[in-house]
Amino acid sequence: MLNSYILDAPTLDWGNDGVPRSNEFDDVYFDKEAGLEESKYVFLKHNNLEERFKALSAGQTFNIAETGFGTGLNFLCAIQLFQNVAPKNTKLHFVSVEKYPLTKDVLKQALKSWPSLQTEADALIKDYPELCQGLHHMDFIGNNISLSLYFGEASEGFQTLNGKIDAWFLDGFAPSKNPEMWSESLFSEIERLSYNTTTFATFTAAGIVRRGLKSHGFDVQKVKGFGHKREMAIGHYVETETASIESNKPWFHVRNKALPTNSKQENALIVGAGIAGATTARALAEQGLKVQVWEASDRIANGASGNIQGMLYPKLANQDTPVNRYYLASYLYANRYYHHYQNQSNDESSYSIWWNQCGLLQKPKNTQEADKLSKIIEKRLYPESIVSALPEGGLNLPLSGWVKPSEACVNLLTHENIHVSLSRSLKELKKTTRSECKFDAIDKDGSLEHFDYVVICTANDHQILDQWLPLQTKAIRGQVTHAPIAAFRTAEASGDQVDKKLSFNSVICGQGYVSPPLENHLNFGATYDLKNTDSLIRNEDHIENLEKLRDLLTIETDNIDISKLTGRAALRCTVPDYCPIVGPIMDRSHLISKYSTLSKNAKWETSEEAPFVEGLFVNIGHGSRGFVSAPLSARYLAALITDQIAPLEQICIETLHPSRFTVRGLKRGEA
């Protein structure tokens, strides 16, 4: 595990021509006079990309992987070509790694050298991620271009992936300058991710590169290099059998279908219209599927996603774990996600703000948590752009903020490929034997519809999955309180003092939380009730929330008129290991039968395929962090369903996997 997510910034020298040079490797990022043409010659031409892009069929995704993102020049050239020649309804997914990423300001300065790529460069700069170790996923330019950018060691970055790469851009600083990158482990990962039509091109003809590729299944040729360079290397993967794309833990595999036939537009049923359902529906709709959303209640986001204000509160840990990697990646993705859809939503006549990046102040609940938060700072675990210290103790999270949950869900569900049915619950779900679909879905009124895919996003109400895979969740009641600002002015003698205390601009979290005032009200809470599962609004819960508010704002709450308060109660869907349940459904009885050896040897591995319930997925268990975790979880499911490279590290996929409870039971001899 990592000691820190902080990356070393490269030290650069800028020449008079505006070209950045790495002091670390004593090499330029590009040639100012011919860098653009060199990228096109080496990587586009010698991977035959124009012809391959043109030959794509509707619904297909072309995957490119690159060693060394640098200034993003190769990426920008590739997406410009794709936009110009690829058929409509095709997609490009570009995966790249970078151990020493440039800052956004340096990237912006460097890309000024290429005016012909300005449109593409602006899109990249706008969504360019924080300099934090891990996998960062971005979708842009009409959502048909995806970039998965891993900040860290090249071989480690590719270890996180599962999928098939169509073309490799083997770039980066010259092997003589940076021999560590061109390692045996890198070539092993290149082989693992390649298949029988994978090609590569590289600017270098160095022996270390050619020998490494030849020893890992590639036919390698030397051809004329660009300009004054005598030679470069190209080739293709020649093995007849595709290398394994996942680990020898098939109970955590996620690929449960053959490549799509594209003979028809596939359809999906999303059950539930909270934040998990809304983000999942939107992700699938933007991948071209026809999506129906069935919501049992009479309005969108009527469950735990229905509060007036929600917050982006990641609760980051003081050490690197798979769960923390997932929440960190989700947090950074969610920030970009809400900015994107806030900017896209509504016309000017009905425009409203439903996302506000106001930051979040995390105050320690007690001495134990104070120690935990101080360790985050002492260890320098996160970049300051993500987490910094508060002078009085605690953390400042500037990328956080608040969301209006109902408005967010409504906006996300507004798409030409999405149809929402309210007051419609799923009563029965059956597998079919018909070739044209996978499921018969029957609603409470007995109406029957057919779907290729079904995703259950109903929080605690997942009993319909019990026929295949019972899941472990617990419903925990929480009540939030809505208080008019005027109630606090009445309660304290000094109205000016109250106004000063209520003039905060960031979400504040500690024993409870409070969001900045909205429409002359404070929204705060929340209770954590293990004993009750009803939706009644209780005065004693208002009193508990007021006590939490008093500690957060040092404001007088004893004299508040309880009758002036309103509130809302809902049930969080929590999971014993504090991580959502997201991924494909497998049949529990088959899992136990096929992988019973785990009960005798917990470290046993096998390549025997897992028993999927093909086309069935789940997205639940987000607890109180749903606005952090739901967007990336939804994008992950969309990648599985459309057979794309997942936007999550493999270790996070295993952490989320619905089969994890059955596997743990097997290993403990309890299944």
N, C-alpha and C positions, 0 to 999 in steps of 0.2 A: 504494500500500500504506500501511497505518497506521504511525504512529510509536509508538503505544501502544494497548493494549486497555483501558486505564484510562478510565473515564467520569467526567465531572464530576458530583458529587452536587448535586442542586438545593438551594438555600438556601430555607428555609421559615419562615414565621411561622404560629403556631397561634393561632387566635382563641379566645375564651372558649367558643365553641360546639364546639370540637374540630375545626374545619375547617382543613385545610392551605391556605396561600396561597403561590404561587410569587413569590419576590422578583424572580426573573429577568424574569417576564412580567406581574407585578402583576395576577394573576388567581387565582381560587379553583379548586381541583380539582373541587369540587361544591358545590351548595347544600344546606346541612344540612337545611333544612325540606322541600325538594322535589326534591333531587338524584335520589333513587331513581325517583320518578314521572316526572321529566324524562327520564331515560335510557329508561324504558319507552315513554314517549310518542314521543320523537324517533326512537329507533333500532329498537325492537321493533315498535311499531305501524306506523310509516311505511315499514318494509321488509316489512310484512305477514308477519312471521315466524311467528306462531301458526298461520296457515293453511298456510304453506309447510312448516313442521315436520310438521304433521299429515299432509300429502300425501306425505311421503317413503315410498319403498318399501324393503323389507328389503335391506340391503347398501349403501344409498346413504349418501354423506357430503355434508353441507351445509357450505359454506365461507364464513366471514365474515372480512373483513379490516377492520382499524381503524387509523386514524391517531391515535396518542396514547393509550398504555395507561393512563398516570396511576396511579390507585389500583386499576384493574381493575374498576371498578363496572359498566361496560357489559358486560364479559365475564361477570361473575357473574350479571347479569340475564339474559343470553342463555342461559347454561348452565342456569339454574334453569328458565326457560321450556322449554327443550329437554327436560330431564328430566321435566317435567310432562306434555308433550303429544306428543312425538315417538314413533312406533311403536318397538317393540323391534327390535333388530338394525339400527338406523340410527346414524349417527355425526355428530358436530359437530366441525369443525376450525376453530379461531379463530386468526387470524393478526393480530398487532399489532406496532407499532413504538413505541419510546420513546427519545428522545435523552437525557433526564435521568431515569433510573429511580430510583424510591424505594428506600431500603434495606428489608430485610425487617422491621426493627423499626418503621420509619415506616409501612410498608404495614399492618402489624398494628394500629397505633394508629389509623390513618385508617379502617380497615374496621370498627372497633368501633361506628361510627355506624349500621351497618345490621344489627341483630340478626336480621332475617328472612333474611339471606344468610349466616348464620354457618357453616352446613355447607359451602357452596361456598367461603367465604372461608378456612376452615381448610384445605381441600384445596389452594387456591392458595398459601397461606403456607407450607405444608409443603414444596412442591416449587419454590417461587420461586427462580430461579437466582441465582448470583453476579453481581455488577454488573460484567460484562465484555463488551466490545463483541463483537457477533456474534449468530448465530441460536441460540436455546435452545429445545429441544423438550421438552414434557412430555405425558404421557398419564396421565389419572386419572379418578376416579369411574366405576369399572367398566370402564375403558379404552375407553369410547365417547365420551369428550371428549378432544380434543387441543388443546394451546395451543402455537403457535410464536411466540415472543416475540423480536423483534429489538431489541437495544439499540444504538442509533446513529441516524444521519440517516434520516428517513422514506423518502425516495426511494431511498437506498442499500439499505435493508431490503427494499423491494419488488423491486429489481433482482435480488436473490438468489433470488427465487422463480420457479417455473414451475408453472402450474396454472390453474384457472378459479375466480374468486371469484363467489359467488352474491349476496352482499349486502355493501355497504360501509357502515361506520360512520365517517363523516368527522368526527372529534372532534378534540380538542386545544385549545390555547388559542386565543382569538379571533384572526382574521386581522389585526386592527388591533394586537394585542399580539405576534403571532408571524408576520409576513409571510413570513419565510424558509422556513417549512415548506411553504407553499402555492405551490410553485414549478412551473415548466413541466415539469421532470423528474418531479415527483410525479404530475402529471396524465397524463403520457405512460405512466408505469408503471400507473396506474389503468386506462387504456385497454387496455394490453397484457394485463392480467390479467382483463379483463371479456369477457363474451359476451352473446348476444342476450336472455337473461333476467336479467341482472345488474341489481340495483337499488342505489340509494344513499339515504341520509338524512343530513342534517347540521343541527346546531343553528343554523347561521349562514345568513343570506341575503346575505352580503357579495358585492359584484360580482366581486372577484378569484376567488372560489370558483365562482360561477355561470358566469362567462365561461370559466374554465379547463375546467370539465366540458363545457360546450357545444361548445368547440372540439376536444374529444376524444371525440366520438361519443355524448354523453348528451343525452337530452331532460330539461330542467330546469324545474321548477315551483316557485313560491313558495306556501306554505300557512301557515296559522295556527301561530305558534310556541307554545311551552309557557308557561303562566302569563302574566307581564307582557311576555314577548317577542312582538313583533308578528308577525314572520315567521320562517320557516325554509325550507330548500330540500330537495326530494326529486326523484327521477327514476329513469330507467332507461336502459340502454344500447340504442341503436337501430340500430347497424350490423347488416347482414344476414349478414356474414361474420365469423367469429371471428378476432380478431387473433392473430398468431403468439405462441405462449406460450414459445418457446425461441429461442435465438440462431440466427444463420445458419451454424451449425456442426453440420449434421445428423449428422455422424459421432459427435457427443457427445450426441445426443438420447436420451431414455429412455422416451418413451411409445410402446409398441409394440402397443397394442390399442385397440379401440373401448371405449366405456363399457360396463361389465358389464351383461349382460342380467338377472342375478339369477334366471334360470329354474331354476337348480339350485345346490346348494352345491358350490363349486369345490374341487378337491383339488390337493395339492402333494406332490412327492417331494423331500425333503432328503437329499442323499447326504453322510454324515459326521456324527458325533455328538460332535465337539469343541466348543469354545466358539463357533466360527462357526456350526456346524450347530445347536447347541442354542438360541442366541439367535435364529437365523432361524426355526426351527420354532416357537418360542414367539411370536414376533412375528406370524407368519401365523395361528397357532391363535387368537390373541386378536383377529384380524380376521375370524374366523368360518370360515376354510378348514379342511377336513379334511387333516391332515398325516401323512404317513408318513416315518419316518426310517430309512434303511438304513445300517447301520454294519458295515463289513467285519470288524472285530475282534469279540472275544467280550465286550467291555464298553464302556460309555460313556466317552468322553474317554480313549482309550488311546494317542493320539498325543502331539503336543506340548502338548496341553491336560491331560495326565495327571499332572503333577507334584503333590507333596503340598501345596506352597504356591506360588501364583502371586502376582504383584504388579501393582499399578496404577501403572505407571511410564511417563508420557507422553513423556519426553525432549523437553521443549518447547524451541523454538529461540530465538535471541536477535534474531530479526527476523520480521516478518509475511510469510508466504508462504502459498500455497494449502494446501500440505501441513501447515503448522503450524496454520492455521485449522481444518483437518479434525481434527487430533489434539487441539487445545484444546477444540473442541466435543464431541468424543468423550469426552474426559477428564471434563468437567463432567457430561455425560449419564450416563456410566458410574457416577459416584459416586451420583447419584440412583437409577439403575437397581438397583444392588446393594443399596442401602438398602431399596428398595421390595420386591424379591423376597426378601431376607432376612427382612423382616417378614411376608411372605405365606407363607413356606415352612414346612411341617411343622406338625403339631399338637404340643401340649405334651409328650406322651409320648415323642416322637422328636425333639424340638427340638435343633438343634445350630447352632453359629455357623460359618458358612462364608464370611462377609465381615466384616472388621474394619478400620474406618477408623482406623488407628493413625498415619497420616502416613508420610512418606518423607523421608529425608535424602539428598540427592544431593551426594556429594563428588566433586571433580574428579579425573579419571584421571591428568592430567598438566598441565603448565604451559599448554599450548594450550587445554585445556578449562577450566582455571581462569580464563583470560581471557574465554572465551565466557560462562561462568556469571556472572562479575562484570559483564559488559556487560548481561546481563538485568536486573540490579539497577540499574546506573547509568542505563540507558535508561528505567527505570520502565515496563517493557513490560507487566507483569501487575499486577493488584490484589494487595495483600498477603494477602488471604484465599485466594489461589491460590498465589502464590510469594512467599517472603520470604528474606532473607539469613541464613545461619548465621554465628555469631560467628567461627568458625574458617575461614570460607570455604566456598563451596558454597551449596546451596539447601535450603530447607525447603518441602515440599509437603504441607500439612495435610490435603488432601482425598484423599490416596492411602491405600493400605493393602494388606492381603493378602487373597487369596481361596483357598479350597480348591477347586481346579478341578473335580475329579470330582463333589464334592457339589453345586457350583454347577450343573454341566451336568445332573445327575440331577434336581435341583429344577426347573430350567427346562423339562425335557422331561416333567414330570409335569403333564399337562393333559388334559382330556377329549377334546380334538380332536387329540391327538398319539398315534400308535402307533409304537413303536420296535421294529425288527427287528435283532437282533444277529447277527453272523456271516453277514451278507447283503451281498454286494457287487454293484455295478452292472456288468454285463458288456457290455451293448449298449443304446444309446439311439437311437430312430428317430422321426422326425417321421411323423405319420399324416395321412391325408386325411379321416378321420372328423370330423364336425362336433361330436361329443359330447366330444372330448378332443384334445389336441395331440401327446402323446408315447406311444410304446410303450416301456416300460422292462423289460428282461430281466435277471434276476439270474444269478448263477453257476450255479444249478441249472436254468436254462432257464425259470423261471416268468415269466409275462408279466403286467404290470399297466399300466393306462392312467392318465395324469395330465394335468391342465390345465397345470401348471407344474412345472418341475424347477429346483432350485438346487444347484449343485455346490459343496460345502463341504469338499473332501477335501484341502486343503493342496497338497502336491506331486503328488498323484495325480490330475491333471486331464487325462490323455491322451484321455479320452473326448470332450473338447471339440475335439480337433485336427481333426476332420472339418469343423468350422466356423471356429474361431478358435484357432490355437495361441497359448499364453500363455507369457510369459517369467517363470519363477521359478527359484530355486536352492535346493536342500536343503542346509542347514548344520547339522551335528551339534552338539548341546550336551549335556553331561553335568552333572547336578547331584549334590550329595553330601548325604547324611543322616547326621548324627553324633550319638550320644547325649551329653548334657551330661556324663555321668560320664567320658567319654573325655578331656575337657579338664581335669577336676579331677585326673585321674591324671597328665596331662602336665606340669602346673605344680606347683611346690612349695607355693605358697600357695593353698589351696582358697578362702579368703575373697576373695582378689584375683580369682580366676577368676569367682566368683559375681557380683562387682561388675561385671566386664566383660561378663557375659552378662545383665545386668539391664536391657538396652535395650528400649524399647517401640515403636520405629519401624522400618520397613524401612530398611536402609542400602544405598545403591548407590554404586559407584565403578568400579574396575576389574572388580569382580564385584558380587555382591549377597548379602545375608543377611537373612532374615526373623526377626522376634522368635521366641524359643523356642516350640515347639508340641509338647505331649505329651512333654516332657523330651528333645526333639531340636532340633538346629539344622539348618535346610535352607538350603543356600547353593550358590553356583556363579557362573556356569556357563561351561563351556568353549565355544570357538568354533572348530570344527574344519572346515576346508574340504576336507580330504583324505578323510575317512572318512564313510560313510553307513550304518554298522551300528549295532546297539543294544547292543553288548558294553560291560560296565562295566570301565573300565580303571583300574588303580592310579595310573598316571601322571597321569590326569585328576583323581583324588582329590587328588593332591599339588599339582597346579596350583590346584585350588579352595581347598585349605588355605592356599596362599600368598596368594591373594586375600583370604581371611578374615583372615589375620594383619594385612594392611594395613588392613582395614576396622575391626577391633576392637582392634588392637595387642595381640593375644593370642598366646601361645606355641603354635605348631602343629608344631614340628619333632619332638616326641616323641609325637605322636599315633599310636596303634596302628592302622595302616591296616586291619587285619583286622576292626576294630570298625565300620568304615564301610560303609554301603550307598549305593546311588545309582540313578540312572535316566538313560538316554540316549534322546534323541528328535531328530527332524529339524525344525528351523524351516523354514518356507516363506517365503523372502525374495524381494524384487522389486528389480530394478536401481535404480529411482528411490525406493526406501524408502517406498512407499505401497501399501496393499492394492489388490487388483483386485476391484472390487465393481460390479455392474450388469448390464445386459442384454447378451446375446451377439449380435453381428452376424457375417455371413458375410464372412470376410477377402477371398475372391476377388471378391465383389461390391463390397466397399469399395474395393478397388484399381481395379476397372474403372470404378465410378461417379464416384470422386473423384480420378482420375488427374491432373487439372489441378493438384492440390496439389504435384506433383513439379516443375511449372514455376513455380508462384506459391504460395508457402507461406502467403500472406495471403488467398488466394482464399476467398470465401464463397458459399454457395448456399442456396436453400430446398428443394432437391430432397430428398425423404424418404430416410432411411437404410434399408438392407436388414436388418431384424431377423430373427433366428430366434425367432419369436414364442413367448413362454412360457418361454424358457431364460435362466437367470441364473447368476452365479457370485459366490462370496464366499470369496476365498482371499488368501494373501500377507500375513498379519498379523504374521509374524515373531515377535519377542519382545514385541510390544506388543498382543497379541490381546485381553487382558482390558480394555484401554483402548478399542480400536477396534471390537471385534465388536458390542457392543450397539447403537450408533447405526447401524452399517452394516446390521445386520439390520432395524432399524426403517425405514431408507431403502428396502431391498428390499421390505418389506411395503407401503410407500406406493406403489411402482411397480406392484406386482402388483395392488393393489386400487384403483389409479387415484386416489390421494390426492396432495395437495401434499407434496412431498418435505421431510423435516426437515433438509435440508442446503442450504447455499448452492450456487448453480449453479456457482461456480468450484471448489468441492470435488467436485461431481458429475463435472465434467470431469477433475479430477485423479485420481479413482478409476476412470474409465471403462475397461472392458476394451479398447476400440478404440484407446486412446491409443498403443499400441506400433505398430500398423499405420499410424496417421496420421503419427507421427514418421518412420517409415520412408519413407512417401510424400514427406514434405517434404524428406527428405535424399536422395531419389532412390535409396533402397535397397530399396523394396518391389517 
